[in-house]
Amino acid sequence: MKYRMIFLVFLLMFSACTSGRYRSRIRKEKKSRKEVRKEEEQEKNKTDRVLEKKLPTIIRVSETTDQKKIEENLNSLDLTRTEKREIQELSSVKKEKEDKQSSVSAEGKQKKTVSEKTKIEQVSTGNEIKGSKEFKWRKVENNAFKVGEKLTFAIRWGAITAGYSTLEVHEIIEMNGRKVYHIIAKTRSTSFFDKFFKVRDTVETFVDVESLCTWRFRKELNEGKYHKVKETIYDQRNHTATTKGNVVKVLPFVQDVLSALYYLRTHDIKTGRNYDIDVNTDKKNWALRVNVSKEEMVKTKAGKFRTICIEPVLREEGIFKQKGRLWVWVTNDSKKIPVLMESKILVGSIVAVLIELKK
């Protein structure tokens, strides 16, 4: 205990001594810093008074870029070598800045002249001002369908007919200065199924007659408690798709999910090959991959057909709300008419069978 008390007293005495010396040293350092600061302020004031007399000449020197005038003006001033060098550097920097600004201004003026010239040339030739190159429409040979074609399908779930669906090339109208097919797909459930799950779907597409690309896509889905109305406007010239004010960039000659079916019908489809079609639906761009698997004879109420089985890998809602695999049997001729469609669902499958054909 005695040794502990001695040790504590020793620490207290050491602390008191060192703290006193520390405070004394701090006071001396503060005093010396104040003196240095005071001397610096006096020197600065002295320099400022000298510069006040020389200021008009210094400003005149700094504003000029002529080296001879700069040297003459500097010689007339009582300046140190460092001050002269700083003023010369200031003039040099200013000259570089002026040269750069004049160069940028001249370049901008030249670009503007070229731009205006190009714009005048575009107006005089009738080209669109928005693009430097005139948009060229593709030409797709269509021997597959025409106005008046109407396909009627019975939609079956197992042995039960749950509803009916129609695909119709309704008419040709004008849209955006182009001739356009108006194609309508309608699906409705039977009166019996209406009690359990009422379906009233209408999907419309407006397809360019020459290029078979889509201009407008509208779907109104009413399936039980599920209701949705969506419309997408396509600007094929500027490659955009607008849905509820949202604009997305799309690839040239893009399709929607319904127009893609009609565009595919114009192809010379061969077994063992795959086809990719650029599609946009609901603000999303994706490639519709169509796998061609086999040839098969299909007999329906509308007749007996030699067909090719294709599998479109759908990622969005199409003619009806489809979330599983889909197979389509199309006639193995130039028409490529769909005669049978089968879609896997959670419980079994839904089959759409052609029952009436109007060409």
C-alpha distance (Angstrom), angle and dihedral (degrees) to the residues before:
residue distance angle dihedral
M1 . . .
K2 3.81 . .
Y3 3.81 91.8 .
R4 3.79 91.3 49.6
M5 3.86 91.2 54.6
I6 3.81 91.3 48.6
F7 3.79 90.9 49.9
L8 3.85 92.2 50.5
V9 3.81 92.3 48.8
F10 3.80 89.7 50.0
L11 3.83 90.7 52.2
L12 3.79 92.6 49.3
M13 3.83 92.5 49.9
F14 3.83 91.7 47.8
S15 3.79 91.2 49.1
A16 3.81 92.2 49.5
C17 3.79 92.9 49.4
T18 3.80 96.5 45.1
S19 3.80 93.6 43.8
G20 3.81 90.4 52.7
R21 3.76 92.0 50.7
Y22 3.81 90.7 44.6
R23 3.80 92.2 52.5
S24 3.81 90.6 48.8
R25 3.82 91.5 51.1
I26 3.80 91.5 48.7
R27 3.81 91.3 51.7
K28 3.82 90.4 52.3
E29 3.82 92.1 48.7
K30 3.79 91.7 49.1
K31 3.80 90.3 50.3
S32 3.80 92.8 49.7
R33 3.85 91.7 47.7
K34 3.80 90.6 51.9
E35 3.79 90.9 51.1
V36 3.82 92.0 49.4
R37 3.80 91.3 48.6
K38 3.80 90.9 49.0
E39 3.80 91.7 51.4
E40 3.82 91.1 49.0
E41 3.82 91.4 51.8
Q42 3.80 91.2 49.6
E43 3.82 91.1 50.6
K44 3.79 91.1 47.8
N45 3.81 92.5 50.3
K46 3.79 89.5 49.8
T47 3.82 91.3 50.9
D48 3.80 91.7 47.0
R49 3.79 91.8 53.3
V50 3.78 90.7 51.2
L51 3.81 92.4 47.2
E52 3.81 92.1 49.7
K53 3.76 88.8 67.2
K54 3.81 93.0 45.1
L55 3.82 96.2 40.8
P56 3.83 99.5 97.9
T57 3.79 91.3 52.5
I58 3.85 93.1 44.6
I59 3.80 91.1 51.9
R60 3.79 90.2 49.0
V61 3.81 89.9 51.2
S62 3.81 94.7 47.4
E63 3.81 92.3 50.0
T64 3.79 95.6 54.2
T65 3.79 126.6 76.2
D66 3.82 97.7 -166.3
Q67 3.82 106.5 110.5
K68 3.84 94.3 -153.6
K69 3.82 92.2 53.9
I70 3.79 90.3 46.2
E71 3.80 92.4 53.8
E72 3.83 92.4 46.3
N73 3.79 92.3 51.0
L74 3.79 93.3 45.0
N75 3.81 91.8 51.8
S76 3.79 89.4 55.4
L77 3.81 90.4 57.1
D78 3.76 127.1 78.3
L79 3.80 95.3 -129.4
T80 3.75 133.9 146.8
R81 3.80 120.3 -112.0
T82 3.83 91.0 -106.6
E83 3.83 92.6 52.2
K84 3.81 91.3 50.1
R85 3.79 91.5 50.2
E86 3.84 92.1 50.1
I87 3.81 91.7 51.3
Q88 3.81 91.5 48.9
E89 3.80 90.6 50.4
L90 3.80 89.9 49.8
S91 3.80 91.0 54.0
S92 3.81 91.8 45.8
V93 3.84 92.2 52.1
K94 3.78 91.0 48.2
K95 3.81 91.1 51.5
E96 3.81 91.9 51.4
K97 3.80 90.5 48.8
E98 3.82 92.3 50.6
D99 3.81 91.8 47.7
K100 3.82 91.0 50.2
Q101 3.82 92.8 48.4
S102 3.80 92.2 49.9
S103 3.83 90.3 48.6
V104 3.84 92.7 50.0
S105 3.80 90.7 46.3
A106 3.81 92.2 51.4
E107 3.83 91.6 47.2
G108 3.81 92.1 49.0
K109 3.78 90.9 49.4
Q110 3.80 90.8 50.5
K111 3.84 92.3 49.5
K112 3.79 90.8 48.7
T113 3.81 90.9 52.0
V114 3.83 91.6 49.8
S115 3.83 90.9 46.2
E116 3.80 92.3 50.7
K117 3.81 90.6 47.0
T118 3.82 91.3 51.3
K119 3.80 90.9 47.1
I120 3.82 91.5 52.1
E121 3.81 90.5 48.7
Q122 3.82 91.1 50.5
V123 3.80 92.2 50.9
S124 3.80 92.5 47.2
T125 3.82 92.6 50.6
G126 3.81 94.2 43.8
N127 3.80 95.3 -117.3
E128 3.79 121.6 143.4
I129 3.78 114.0 -92.2
K130 3.81 92.8 -145.3
G131 3.81 93.1 69.8
S132 3.77 130.8 46.3
K133 3.80 88.6 -144.9
E134 3.78 125.9 51.4
F135 3.81 112.0 -110.6
K136 3.80 110.6 -114.1
W137 3.79 118.7 -151.2
R138 3.77 118.0 -138.6
K139 3.78 118.6 -128.8
V140 3.81 116.9 -135.1
E141 3.78 118.2 -168.4
N142 3.79 107.3 -131.5
N143 3.79 118.7 -163.9
A144 3.81 93.2 142.6
F145 3.81 105.8 79.7
K146 3.80 143.4 2.7
V147 3.80 140.5 -178.7
G148 3.79 112.4 -59.6
E149 3.80 96.8 35.9
K150 3.81 109.8 134.3
L151 3.79 125.1 176.3
T152 3.81 120.3 -166.8
F153 3.79 120.5 -161.8
A154 3.80 132.4 -170.8
I155 3.80 110.8 -139.3
R156 3.76 111.3 -144.3
W157 3.75 134.4 -173.2
G158 3.77 104.5 -162.2
A159 3.83 106.9 -48.9
I160 3.82 92.5 -22.3
T161 3.82 122.4 96.0
A162 3.79 103.4 -137.2
G163 3.82 99.5 176.8
Y164 3.79 149.5 -39.3
S165 3.78 134.1 -99.2
T166 3.81 132.5 -165.5
L167 3.81 133.0 -161.7
E168 3.79 112.9 -162.8
V169 3.81 135.0 177.1
H170 3.77 91.0 -147.7
E171 3.81 106.4 -179.1
I172 3.81 147.6 -42.2
I173 3.80 116.3 -102.0
E174 3.81 136.2 168.6
M175 3.79 119.6 -101.9
N176 3.82 126.9 168.2
G177 3.78 89.9 -8.9
R178 3.83 92.1 -55.8
K179 3.81 135.2 105.3
V180 3.80 109.0 -109.8
Y181 3.82 136.0 -171.3
H182 3.82 113.3 -129.4
I183 3.81 105.4 -147.9
I184 3.81 121.6 -175.7
A185 3.80 129.8 -166.4
K186 3.80 119.1 -169.3
T187 3.78 129.9 -176.4
R188 3.82 127.1 -175.2
S189 3.77 134.2 170.4
T190 3.83 122.8 -126.6
S191 3.78 120.6 -98.2
F192 3.80 89.7 -105.2
F193 3.81 93.4 54.4
D194 3.81 91.1 43.0
K195 3.81 87.2 76.9
F196 3.79 91.2 60.7
F197 3.81 107.1 24.3
K198 3.79 117.6 2.3
V199 3.82 115.8 -157.5
R200 3.81 125.1 -168.6
D201 3.82 109.5 160.6
T202 3.80 128.0 167.6
V203 3.80 122.5 -176.2
E204 3.81 122.2 -179.3
T205 3.78 132.0 -173.5
F206 3.80 130.5 -176.6
V207 3.81 110.0 -150.3
D208 3.80 127.5 -169.0
V209 3.82 108.8 -113.6
E210 3.80 95.4 -143.6
S211 3.84 102.1 36.1
L212 3.84 99.6 24.6
C213 3.81 91.6 -137.7
T214 3.77 122.3 135.6
W215 3.81 126.1 -100.2
R216 3.78 100.8 175.9
F217 3.79 136.4 8.4
R218 3.78 124.9 -168.5
K219 3.78 130.2 175.8
E220 3.77 130.6 -177.4
L221 3.80 110.5 -171.9
N222 3.80 122.1 -171.0
E223 3.79 109.9 171.9
G224 3.80 114.4 156.3
K225 3.81 105.5 -59.6
Y226 3.78 91.6 -15.3
H227 3.82 112.6 103.0
K228 3.77 127.0 170.4
V229 3.80 136.6 159.3
K230 3.78 118.6 -172.1
E231 3.77 134.2 165.2
T232 3.80 131.0 -171.8
I233 3.79 124.1 -165.8
Y234 3.81 116.3 -155.9
D235 3.79 124.4 -154.4
Q236 3.78 101.9 -160.0
R237 3.81 93.9 -178.3
N238 3.80 94.2 56.7
H239 3.83 96.8 28.0
T240 3.82 100.1 -121.8
A241 3.81 136.2 130.8
T242 3.82 120.5 -155.2
T243 3.80 122.4 -159.0
K244 3.82 118.0 173.8
G245 3.79 91.5 -24.7
N246 3.81 93.9 -47.6
V247 3.79 111.4 122.4
V248 3.80 122.2 -160.4
K249 3.79 130.3 178.2
V250 3.81 115.1 -113.1
L251 3.78 136.0 -172.7
P252 3.82 119.9 -97.6
F253 3.83 115.3 -80.9
V254 3.80 92.9 11.0
Q255 3.82 120.1 -178.0
D256 3.79 136.3 -147.7
V257 3.82 120.0 -133.9
L258 3.81 94.2 -93.6
S259 3.81 98.9 42.5
A260 3.83 87.9 47.9
L261 3.82 88.7 66.7
Y262 3.82 92.1 54.7
Y263 3.80 92.5 43.4
L264 3.82 90.1 51.6
R265 3.81 90.2 52.9
T266 3.82 89.9 65.6
H267 3.84 91.0 60.6
D268 3.77 125.8 95.8
I269 3.81 93.3 -118.4
K270 3.78 116.0 -155.8
T271 3.82 129.1 -173.0
G272 3.77 116.6 -105.9
R273 3.80 93.2 28.8
N274 3.80 131.5 107.1
Y275 3.80 127.8 -144.2
D276 3.81 128.9 -158.2
I277 3.80 122.4 -155.7
D278 3.82 123.9 -173.4
V279 3.80 107.9 -124.1
N280 3.80 135.0 -178.8
T281 3.81 122.7 -166.5
D282 3.82 131.2 157.6
K283 3.84 94.5 -1.8
K284 3.82 91.9 -52.0
N285 3.80 129.5 115.2
W286 3.78 119.0 -152.9
A287 3.80 141.9 148.5
L288 3.78 116.1 -106.0
R289 3.78 105.2 -142.1
V290 3.81 114.4 -154.9
N291 3.80 115.7 -164.1
V292 3.82 116.9 -160.5
S293 3.80 110.2 -153.0
K294 3.82 116.9 165.0
E295 3.80 150.4 -18.6
E296 3.79 118.0 -109.3
M297 3.82 142.0 167.2
V298 3.81 112.6 -117.1
K299 3.81 124.6 -169.2
T300 3.82 119.9 -161.0
K301 3.78 137.8 159.1
A302 3.84 87.7 -91.1
G303 3.82 92.3 56.9
K304 3.78 145.2 -80.8
F305 3.82 116.6 -57.1
R306 3.78 138.1 -173.7
T307 3.79 102.3 -134.4
I308 3.78 146.3 -178.1
C309 3.81 117.9 -136.1
I310 3.80 114.5 -134.6
E311 3.80 130.6 178.9
P312 3.82 116.9 -150.6
V313 3.79 109.4 -160.9
L314 3.80 98.8 -138.4
R315 3.80 121.8 -163.6
E316 3.80 99.7 174.2
E317 3.79 139.2 41.8
G318 3.77 113.3 -71.3
I319 3.77 132.7 170.8
F320 3.78 88.3 -26.9
K321 3.79 130.6 6.4
Q322 3.79 102.2 -76.9
K323 3.78 124.4 176.2
G324 3.83 102.8 160.9
R325 3.79 136.5 54.7
L326 3.79 120.1 -49.4
W327 3.81 129.9 -158.7
V328 3.80 124.2 -169.4
W329 3.79 126.0 -167.7
V330 3.82 111.9 -153.9
T331 3.80 127.5 -176.1
N332 3.79 114.3 -91.9
D333 3.81 95.0 -125.1
S334 3.81 138.5 76.4
K335 3.83 92.5 -71.8
K336 3.83 97.7 58.3
I337 3.83 89.3 -161.6
P338 3.82 113.2 -175.4
V339 3.82 107.6 -122.8
L340 3.78 101.7 166.1
M341 3.82 134.7 25.0
E342 3.78 126.9 -177.7
S343 3.80 126.3 -172.1
K344 3.79 125.4 -173.7
I345 3.80 116.0 -133.5
L346 3.80 134.5 176.5
V347 3.80 92.2 -86.7
G348 3.81 111.2 37.8
S349 3.80 119.5 -55.6
I350 3.79 141.7 -65.4
V351 3.80 117.3 -127.8
A352 3.82 126.9 -163.6
V353 3.84 110.9 -159.8
L354 3.81 124.0 -170.3
I355 3.80 108.2 -117.3
E356 3.81 101.1 163.8
L357 3.80 132.7 28.2
K358 3.79 124.5 -166.9
K359 3.82 115.5 179.6
